[in-house]
């Protein structure tokens, strides 16, 4: 009996392990860090405290015979209280090139440019530019103060009965120039600003007291001016 043939052993072939390549990772966009909000400063309605800021005040009056008083007034406002003073008497009214041939227009421009207006009614009318400056200050609604020599109020009461008709309208009444009053228009000028604050005075000392009371604290006036402008916006 023949022997059965033994089966040949199968060769075991070792499989090479193939390292799988890792799939490329998708790039993940990094979220940008949130930007910090930057607070913007709003300038509207905020008053910046500028220690160097000065207000410009226009001093309007006739000049003849009152030079010394006007010099004192300008000196106090400028040197003691710190204002920029504009006054035709001392040549501090800026004259634009276009107004070189018109002092009146230059003066009215100065009224428009000033921060405060201070009108003085002396018993002299002069050329009439002062009267027009008064009217312009009223028309532009400038912050304004007026003082008048006590003679003016007396003369107003004296001439009132002749200057106006029964309906209260100004008539053609006039007077001749005198050493007391050079024109009845001084009374007209006074009447045109009587609805404003008009302080009567006799001496320069009374004027100095008025200046101290009304203009001695410029910082306070600056705050009032800024608040007034903001309300008008």
C-alpha positions as CSV (number, residue, x, y, z in Angstrom):
1,X,0.0,0.0,0.0
2,X,1.5,3.2,-1.1
3,X,2.1,6.0,1.3
4,X,0.0,9.2,0.9
5,X,2.0,12.1,-0.2
6,X,2.3,14.8,2.4
7,X,1.0,18.1,1.2
8,X,3.6,20.7,0.7
9,X,3.5,23.5,3.1
10,X,2.3,26.8,1.7
11,X,4.7,29.6,1.7
12,X,3.4,32.4,3.8
13,X,4.2,35.6,2.1
14,X,4.4,38.4,4.6
15,X,2.4,41.4,3.6
16,X,4.2,44.6,3.7
17,X,2.3,47.0,5.8
18,X,1.8,50.1,3.9
19,X,1.6,53.1,6.1
20,X,-1.5,55.1,5.2
21,X,-0.8,58.7,4.5
22,X,-2.8,60.9,6.7
23,X,-5.3,63.0,4.8
24,X,-4.2,66.6,4.9
25,X,-6.0,68.6,7.5
26,X,-8.1,71.4,6.2
27,X,-6.8,74.7,7.3
28,X,-9.2,76.2,9.8
29,X,-9.4,79.9,9.6
30,X,-8.7,81.5,12.9
31,X,-11.3,83.8,14.2
32,X,-9.9,87.3,14.4
33,X,-9.8,88.6,17.9
34,X,-12.6,91.1,18.4
35,X,-11.3,94.6,18.1
36,X,-11.6,96.8,21.1
37,X,-14.1,99.5,20.6
38,X,-12.4,102.8,20.6
39,X,-14.6,105.5,22.2
40,X,-14.8,108.6,20.0
41,X,-14.9,111.9,21.8
42,X,-17.9,113.9,20.7
43,X,-17.0,117.6,20.6
44,X,-20.6,118.8,20.2
45,X,-22.0,120.7,23.2
46,X,-18.8,120.1,25.2
47,X,-17.1,123.3,26.4
48,X,-13.4,122.9,26.3
49,X,-11.7,124.7,29.2
50,X,-9.1,126.7,27.4
51,X,-7.2,128.9,29.9
52,X,-5.9,131.1,27.1
53,X,-9.3,131.8,25.6
54,X,-10.3,135.5,25.6
55,X,-13.5,137.2,24.6
56,X,-13.6,140.2,22.3
57,X,-15.6,143.1,23.6
58,X,-16.4,146.1,21.4
59,X,-16.7,149.4,23.1
60,X,-18.9,151.7,21.0
61,X,-19.3,155.4,21.8
62,X,-18.7,158.9,20.5
63,X,-15.2,160.1,21.2
64,X,-15.1,163.9,21.3
65,X,-14.5,165.2,24.8
66,X,-14.5,161.7,26.3
67,X,-11.0,160.6,25.4
68,X,-9.7,160.2,28.9
69,X,-12.7,158.2,30.1
70,X,-12.5,155.9,27.1
71,X,-8.8,155.3,27.7
72,X,-9.5,154.2,31.3
73,X,-12.4,151.9,30.2
74,X,-10.2,150.2,27.6
75,X,-7.3,149.8,30.0
76,X,-9.5,148.2,32.7
77,X,-11.2,145.8,30.3
78,X,-7.9,144.8,28.7
79,X,-5.3,144.8,31.5
80,X,-7.4,144.0,34.5
81,X,-10.1,141.7,33.1
82,X,-8.2,140.2,30.2
83,X,-10.5,141.0,27.2
84,X,-9.5,141.7,23.6
85,X,-10.8,145.3,23.3
86,X,-12.0,146.7,20.0
87,X,-12.5,150.5,20.0
88,X,-12.3,152.9,17.1
89,X,-10.9,155.6,19.3
90,X,-7.6,153.7,19.7
91,X,-7.5,152.2,16.2
92,X,-8.2,148.6,17.2
93,X,-11.0,148.1,14.7
94,X,-9.8,145.8,12.0
95,X,-10.4,147.3,8.5
96,X,-10.8,144.6,5.8
97,X,-9.3,145.5,2.4
98,X,-12.7,145.7,0.9
99,X,-13.8,148.3,3.4
100,X,-10.8,150.6,3.3
101,X,-12.9,153.3,1.8
102,X,-15.8,152.8,4.2
103,X,-15.1,153.3,7.9
104,X,-18.8,152.7,8.6
105,X,-18.8,149.2,7.0
106,X,-15.6,148.3,8.9
107,X,-17.2,149.3,12.2
108,X,-20.4,147.3,11.5
109,X,-18.2,144.3,10.6
110,X,-16.5,144.7,14.0
111,X,-19.9,144.6,15.6
112,X,-20.6,141.3,13.8
113,X,-17.2,139.8,14.9
114,X,-17.3,140.7,18.6
115,X,-18.4,138.4,21.4
116,X,-19.8,141.2,23.6
117,X,-21.0,144.7,22.9
118,X,-20.7,147.6,25.3
119,X,-22.4,150.8,24.2
120,X,-21.9,154.2,25.9
121,X,-24.3,157.1,25.3
122,X,-22.5,160.4,25.9
123,X,-24.1,163.8,25.2
124,X,-22.5,163.9,21.7
125,X,-23.8,162.4,18.5
126,X,-20.8,162.8,16.2
127,X,-21.0,161.3,12.7
128,X,-23.7,158.9,13.6
129,X,-21.6,155.7,13.2
130,X,-22.0,154.9,16.9
131,X,-25.8,155.0,16.5
132,X,-25.6,152.5,13.6
133,X,-23.3,150.3,15.6
134,X,-26.0,150.3,18.4
135,X,-28.7,149.3,15.9
136,X,-26.5,146.6,14.4
137,X,-25.8,145.0,17.8
138,X,-29.5,144.9,18.4
139,X,-30.3,143.5,15.0
140,X,-27.7,140.8,15.4
141,X,-28.9,140.1,18.9
142,X,-25.4,140.4,20.3
143,X,-24.9,140.1,24.1
144,X,-25.0,143.8,24.9
145,X,-24.9,146.3,27.7
146,X,-25.4,150.0,27.6
147,X,-24.7,152.9,29.9
148,X,-25.9,156.5,29.4
149,X,-24.9,159.7,31.0
150,X,-27.6,161.0,33.4
151,X,-28.1,164.1,31.2
152,X,-29.5,161.9,28.4
153,X,-32.4,160.6,30.5
154,X,-33.1,164.1,31.7
155,X,-33.1,165.4,28.1
156,X,-35.3,162.5,26.9
157,X,-38.0,163.4,29.5
158,X,-37.7,167.1,28.5
159,X,-38.0,166.6,24.8
160,X,-40.4,163.6,24.8
161,X,-43.5,165.8,24.4
162,X,-42.1,167.5,21.3
163,X,-40.5,164.6,19.6
164,X,-43.5,162.4,19.3
165,X,-47.1,162.9,18.0
166,X,-50.2,161.8,19.8
167,X,-49.9,158.3,18.2
168,X,-46.3,157.9,19.6
169,X,-44.6,158.3,16.2
170,X,-41.4,160.2,15.9
171,X,-42.0,163.6,14.2
172,X,-39.5,166.0,12.6
173,X,-38.7,167.9,15.8
174,X,-35.0,169.0,15.9
175,X,-32.8,171.4,17.9
176,X,-29.9,173.6,17.1
177,X,-26.4,172.4,18.1
178,X,-25.5,173.6,21.6
179,X,-22.7,173.0,24.1
180,X,-25.0,170.7,26.1
181,X,-26.3,168.6,23.2
182,X,-25.0,168.6,19.7
183,X,-28.0,166.8,18.2
184,X,-31.4,165.6,19.2
185,X,-30.4,162.3,17.6
186,X,-28.6,161.5,20.9
187,X,-32.0,161.1,22.4
188,X,-33.1,158.9,19.5
189,X,-30.0,156.7,20.0
190,X,-30.9,156.4,23.7
191,X,-34.6,155.5,22.8
192,X,-33.4,152.8,20.4
193,X,-31.7,150.8,23.1
194,X,-34.0,151.5,26.1
195,X,-35.5,148.1,25.8
196,X,-32.1,146.7,26.8
197,X,-30.3,147.2,30.0
198,X,-29.2,150.9,30.2
199,X,-27.4,152.0,33.3
200,X,-27.3,155.7,34.1
201,X,-24.0,157.1,35.3
202,X,-22.6,160.5,36.3
203,X,-18.9,159.8,37.2
204,X,-16.2,157.6,35.8
205,X,-16.2,155.7,39.1
206,X,-19.7,154.6,38.5
207,X,-18.6,153.3,35.1
208,X,-15.8,151.4,36.7
209,X,-18.2,149.7,39.1
210,X,-20.4,148.7,36.2
211,X,-17.4,147.2,34.3
212,X,-16.4,145.2,37.4
213,X,-19.9,143.9,37.9
214,X,-20.6,142.9,34.3
215,X,-17.2,142.0,32.9
216,X,-15.0,141.2,36.0
217,X,-15.5,137.4,35.6
218,X,-14.6,136.5,32.0
219,X,-14.8,132.8,32.7
220,X,-18.4,133.1,33.7
221,X,-19.2,135.1,30.5
222,X,-17.5,132.5,28.4
223,X,-19.7,129.8,29.8
224,X,-22.8,131.9,29.2
225,X,-21.7,132.7,25.6
226,X,-21.2,129.0,24.8
227,X,-24.5,127.9,26.4
228,X,-26.3,130.7,24.4
229,X,-24.7,129.5,21.1
230,X,-25.7,125.8,21.8
231,X,-29.3,126.8,22.5
232,X,-29.5,128.6,19.2
233,X,-28.3,125.5,17.2
